[in-house]
Amino acid sequence: MTRAVDVVVIGGGVAGASLAYFLAERGVTDVLLLERETQPGFHATGRSAAVLSELDPVSTLQELKVRSAAFLRRPPAGFCETPLLEPSGIMILCREPLWGALRQGAPLIEQAGTRMILLSPGEATARVPVLLADRFDGAALLPEDGHIDVHALLWGYLRHARRHGVEQRLGVEVRGVRVENGRATAVVTPDGEIAARWVVNAAGAWAGHVAALASAVPIPLVPHRRTIVVFDLPLDTRAWPMVASDADRLYFAPESGGLKLSPMDEEPMEACDPEPDAVAVARGFERLSRLAPALVPRSLRRQWAGLRTFAPDRVPVVGEDPRVRGFFWLAGQGGCGIETSPIMGQVAADLIVEGRTQRLDAGQLSPARFAE
Ligand SMILES: Cc1cc2nc3c(=O)[nH]c(=O)nc-3n(C[C@H](O)[C@H](O)[C@H](O)COP(=O)(O)OP(=O)(O)OC[C@H]3O[C@@H](n4cnc5c(N)ncnc54)[C@H](O)[C@@H]3O)c2cc1C
């Protein structure tokens, strides 16, 4: 046994980093964060679209986003040198019956703390003139949401945690989890074993594998590939909000003089470092040609893909495993792990330190919901 700590965090993406930060904020600094890659944020965290969009059809996710937005808008003094959030706006195009439902629900959404402006197709195309107005019945504009500086957020978490004494080791893979009498007691790495009171599974797409190492509850977390492309445009897009259309399965946003677009692909696959899906991109451009033909590009500047990992109900899994004591889940963040990282990190830290949280109903996130 080379070492013993209070908490070992497996995974140096935004989930592990946010937990390390909020543990340190609560005075828990005997923490070791282990990341297999040689840099943090190499997988899902470094591949995201970097968006805060507080509107979500899953009510738990909507709550997590709204509860995180305050941190992103007004991070604690000294957390970062530049703003975390650029409120460039999100414009969600809707068709009936969704449009009617959204109009009806608008007062409740505002009451919950999200600023939303309902736009007619004419008002939406005044903001983004390339859109064809007959392709949607209305749009919801979230003027205070927009682009997150993921790099500043991730490094803000890591830097402050480190300053408080949290140790971060890169290039170290956890290959085993020792369990004794129903309790996780250590992790096994090529450098030796590290004993811990808490073993945190923040392994992103590999969370299912890490859980299997501990014989924890077998939650079917499934990674899904998503592709993003960036291309140049002979148009000035700088003042546009991000435009999202579920019906067209597309979103796009200004990106360094051009446009960033996702065909919103969702290919289930094993955990890996995925390649962009050329067929999904081609189909996305077909749909784009019906919504905004002037935007279809001839060539791409850049493209990448990453994995969004979902539990069957699409709600994150946060809490102690009901079968293996001391084994803690912080996984299944799907497509919103960046924008929800402030509240998820705080809730996870509360549960580890106090065994409960006052911030929200932690039961809705608990791994126990899959224990039957
Ligand atoms: C294309 C795309 C667009 C997205 N857009 C958005 C968005 O706009 N807004 C938003 O909020 N979210 C978005 N997401 C989702 C977001 O990126 C993820 O929810 C979030 O990054 C998950 O963070 P994580 O720390 O759990 O996972 P990761 O960032 O993948 O980190 C997990 C880490 O664990 C490490 N690891 C795994 N196994 C081991 C092991 N055995 N030992 C040591 N280390 C290990 C991995 O190397 C990895 O670095 C998007 C995702 C994708 C792919």
The ligand as a Gaussian input file, in Angstrom:
#p B3LYP/6-31G(d) Opt

LIG

0 1
 C      -20.182000      16.858000     -28.894000
 C      -20.591000      17.138000     -27.480000
 C      -21.268000      18.302000     -27.173000
 C      -21.601000      18.611000     -25.850000
 N      -22.166000      19.814000     -25.569000
 C      -22.381000      20.159000     -24.285000
 C      -22.846000      21.442000     -23.963000
 O      -23.063000      22.288000     -24.845000
 N      -23.075000      21.768000     -22.654000
 C      -22.819000      20.859000     -21.656000
 O      -23.024000      21.185000     -20.487000
 N      -22.359000      19.621000     -21.929000
 C      -22.128000      19.260000     -23.220000
 N      -21.659000      18.015000     -23.516000
 C      -21.557000      17.024000     -22.433000
 C      -20.316000      17.229000     -21.571000
 O      -19.187000      17.385000     -22.387000
 C      -20.179000      16.021000     -20.647000
 O      -21.395000      15.792000     -19.952000
 C      -19.089000      16.254000     -19.600000
 O      -17.911000      16.711000     -20.199000
 C      -18.827000      14.973000     -18.841000
 O      -17.736000      15.212000     -17.991000
 P      -17.029000      14.008000     -17.257000
 O      -15.975000      14.609000     -16.400000
 O      -18.062000      13.140000     -16.629000
 O      -16.393000      13.103000     -18.433000
 P      -14.996000      13.256000     -19.183000
 O      -14.694000      14.647000     -19.558000
 O      -15.021000      12.259000     -20.298000
 O      -13.944000      12.827000     -18.078000
 C      -13.847000      11.511000     -17.608000
 C      -12.361000      11.218000     -17.453000
 O      -12.182000       9.993000     -16.761000
 C      -10.973000       9.438000     -17.230000
 N      -10.943000       8.023000     -16.889000
 C      -11.794000       7.065000     -17.322000
 N      -11.479000       5.876000     -16.781000
 C      -10.404000       6.087000     -16.011000
 C       -9.612000       5.230000     -15.199000
 N       -9.873000       3.929000     -15.092000
 N       -8.571000       5.763000     -14.510000
 C       -8.284000       7.091000     -14.606000
 N       -9.002000       7.949000     -15.374000
 C      -10.048000       7.444000     -16.061000
 C      -11.017000       9.689000     -18.717000
 O       -9.727000       9.633000     -19.299000
 C      -11.655000      11.066000     -18.786000
 O      -10.706000      12.098000     -18.926000
 C      -21.297000      17.686000     -24.818000
 C      -20.627000      16.503000     -25.112000
 C      -20.251000      16.231000     -26.429000
 C      -19.491000      14.970000     -26.725000

